[in-house]
Amino acid sequence: MKIYFNRKHLFKEIDYPDRYLKKNLFKTVSVIFCVIIGFLILLKPFEVNTSEQKVNYIIICCLHALLPAVILYFYFTSLNYLRDKDSENKGWSLISEYAHISISLLFTGIVSFLIRDLIYFNPNNWTWHYLWEEVRNCFVAGILLYFFMRMAIFYFESKKDISLIFQFTPLDLKSENALIYIKTQVKQDDFTLDLNDLLFAKADGNYIEIATRNNNQLNIALKRISLTQFESQLLPNRNFFRCHRAFLVNMRYIKNVTGNSQGYILSFDHTVDQVPVSRAHLVSFNALYQELLLTQTTRPSY
């Protein structure tokens, strides 16, 4: 039987998981510690000769549960720090996650090997055999724990009720004095932009792609400016929303919204290109839409 494997899914850019964010990291590693210690005490998955133990089995279980929790905490704390320093390059995908989890498991296996003398009486503690055994055990248990936790996260997230715009009415909010001057990283690349023509902007490293509509014609221009810098110059205008790490959208040009509690997809009349709204921005997107819709309906007519 031929097995189909979609490699593109592994490399597709996704949002950085909430569980690894600084505000949630301690809770994440605490759950990992509790699950591991319960697993080790109840099931005793790895057989060890009792006569070789220097300390009580419960203490050994605590050490083996604490190690991965501490290593994961400091590993992702360091990773979060590096990601914060490089604010424009925060790409994340499934392959990135699997790679970082594998590195964490490797570190855990090596440290578990290094503390064997503290736990066991065994003249052969410092051998390649036990190094391989500790690393192997960490990968076997770690992979099982990882997929168990991913299924649990999926279950609980699927029960969350994030309000979804089922009936989206396109907005019609033109900006007055819409012609603005955008300052870039290099003065000679500064440019003038009519905000009423802007559909969306997409990050491309230290550049952005700007999609504009002029006489029903779509134009794409590459500008030497980061999306964050570009967004800061549009802040006074409520029509624009940073809906994703890599996208900023003009709310008045959105023609259709599809999706669910995991994210939206925005469509436009003037292009087949679509813009995502990440899960982290759903509530803010809905709130801004309702605010702009109310502004539009209460605006006096002349």
N, C-alpha and C positions, 0 to 999 in steps of 0.2 A: 504494500500500500504506500503510495506516494504522499508525503506530508508537505503541505504548503506552509511556507514560513515567510511572512512579510517583513523583510529587513528594514524597509522604509519606516515602519512603525517604531523601530528601536531608535532611529536617529531624528524623528520628528520632534521639533521643539515644543516643550510643554512648560507649564508654570513650575517654579521651584516649590517643592512640597512644603506645606505649612508645618508639618511635623519636624522639619529641620531648622525652622526659623528660630532666632534667639529666644523669642517669647515663649515658644512651645518646647524647646529642646529639653529642658529639665523634666518636664512631664513625660516626654517621649522615652528618655532613658530610665525614668522611674518605672514606667510600665514594662520596659524590657527587663529590668532587674527583677521585678516581681514575677514575671512570666518564667524567666529562666530558673529562678530559685525554686519556684513551685514545680517546674518540670523535673529538675534534678532531684529534689527531695521525694517526690511522689513516685517517679518512674525509675530512678537510678539507671539511666540509660547506658552508662559506661562502666563496665565491671572493673573494680580495683581490689587487689588483695588487701583485706583489712589489716593484716600484720604489717603492711608497708606504710600505713597512715601515721603521720606524726601528730595529727590533730583530729578532733572529732569530725565526723562526716558532715555535720551541719555547717561547721566552719568552712570546710572545703567547698561546700555548695555555695556559701555566701561569697567566697573569694572568686569562684568561677562565674558567679552572676554579676559581681561588682566590676570585674575586669572589663567585660565588653561595654557595660554601661558607662564607665569612666572614659574608656578609649573613644567610644562614639561621641560622648559629650565634648571632649577636647578636640576631636577630629573635626566635627561639624562647627564648633565654635571658631576654629581656625579657618575653615572653609568660608564661613559667613563673613569673617573679617576680610578675607581676600576678595570676596565678591563685592563687598561694600566699597573697597578701595577702587575696584574696576567697575564703576557704575554702568558703563555702556556695553560691557561684554558679560552678560549674566545668563548666557544660554544654558538650558538644561534639557535633558532628554532621558529616555529610559536607559540608554546605554551609559550615560553619565552616572545615573543612579547606581546601576549594577557595578560599575567600575569603582565608585567610592565605597559601596558596601563591601566589595571584595577586598579592597585595601584595608578597610577596618577589620575585617575578619582575619586577614593575614597578620596584622599587628596583634590582634587578640591571641591568635595561635602562638605567635613567637613569645609574647609576654607570659602566656600560660606555661610554656616550656621553661622560661627563665626562672619561674618561681617554684619549680618542681622540688628543689631541695628544701624549700620551706614547708612542703606538704608531705613528702614521701621519703621513707627510708628505702633507698634503692641505689646500689653502686653504679647502675647503668643510666642514671638520670640524664647525664650529659652525653647522649648518643644521637646519631641521625635518626635512629628508629623512633625515639620518643619525640623528637622535633616534628617528624612527619606525622606521628600519631596525634599530637596536640593540634597541629594546623588542620589536619584532616577532620578531626572531631569538631573543630570550630566551624569549618565550612559546612559540614553535614548538618549540625544543629542550627547554625546561623541561617542557612538557606531555608530550612523548614520553618524557623521562627519568622523570617522575613515574609514569606508568602502567607503564613497564618495571619500576621499582622496586617498585610495588604488586604486580605479578604475581610478582616474585621473592620478596617477603615472604610472599605467600599460599602460594607453593610450599613454602618452608622451614617456615612455621608449621604447614602441614597435615601435615608429617612428624613434628612433635613428638608425643611420647606422654605425654599428661597423663591419669593414671588417672581413670576415670569410674566413678561408683557405678551399676552396672547393676542391682543388686538392692537397693533401698532399703527398709529396715525402719523403719517409724515408731517414734519414741522415746516413752518414757513416763517422763518425769523431772519430777515435780512439785517445786517449790521450797518449802522450809520457810521460815516467816516471810516469806511472799511479798508482804505488804502494805508498800509503801515510799512515802515522801513525796518527790515530785519538785519540785525548785526551778526555777522558770522565770525569764525575764528581768525579769518584773514580779511582785513578791511576792504581789499579790492574785490572780494567776493560778496560783499553786502548787496542786498537786493530789496526791491519793493514788491509787496504782495498785496493783492486784493483779496481780503478775507472772504468776500462773497463768492469767490471762484474756487476756494480750497475745499476739496472733498476729504482727503485724509493725507497723513504723512506717515512714512514707514522708516524705521531706523535701519541704517546700513553701516555699522561700525561708527566712525566719526563723521559720517555723512547721513543725509536723509533723502529719501525719495519723496517728492511733493507731487501729489496728483491734483491737478486743477481742471476745472471745466470752463471753457470759454466758447460761447456760441455753440453749445452742445457738442463741442469737440473736447476729447480727453487729452490732456498734456501731462507728461511725466518729466520732472526736472530733478537733477541730482545737485544738492547743495552741501557745501562744506560747513556743516554745523551738526551738533548732536541733537537728538530728539528732546533731551532734557532742556538744553539751551533754547531750542525753538519754542518749546512749550512755555517756558518762563516769559517769553515775549508776547504770548497770547493770553496770559492769565486774566487780564481785565475782561476778556470776552467770554461769556458763559456758554457760547455756542460750541466751544471746543472741549473735547474730553479725552484724557489719556486712558483709553480703554484696555490697554495691554502694554506690557513692557516695551514692545516694539512698534506700537501704533498709537496715533492720535487722530481723532475723527471729528469732522464737522457734523454736529447733530442734525442740522437742517437738511442735509442731503441724503440721510438714511431713508431708504424706501421700504425695507423689509427687515424684520428681526426673526430669526429662528434659533432654536436651541432649547436648553433645559438648565437645571441647577448646576451643571458642570461648566456652562459657558454659552455665550451667544455667538451667532454669525450675522454680521451686518452686510446687507446688499444695497447696491446703488443702481440708478437708472442708466448712468453714463459709462459704466464699465462692468465687465464680468468679474473683476477683482472683488474679493470679499475681505472683510476686516473682522478679526475675532475680538470678543470681549472676554477677558479671562475671568475665571470663577471669583477671584479676589475682588474684581471690580463690578460685579453684578449689582450689588445693592446700591452703590454710588451711581451706576449708570441708570438704574430705574428711578432713583430719587431725582437726578438731574432731568431725566425725560419728563417726569411728572411736573417738575418745576417749570420747565420750558413750555410744556403743554398748557399749564395754567396761565403763564404769561401771555401766550398766544391767544387764548380764549378771552382774557380780560383786557387785552390791548384795545384802546379806543379806535374806532374806525373813522376815517375822514372822507 
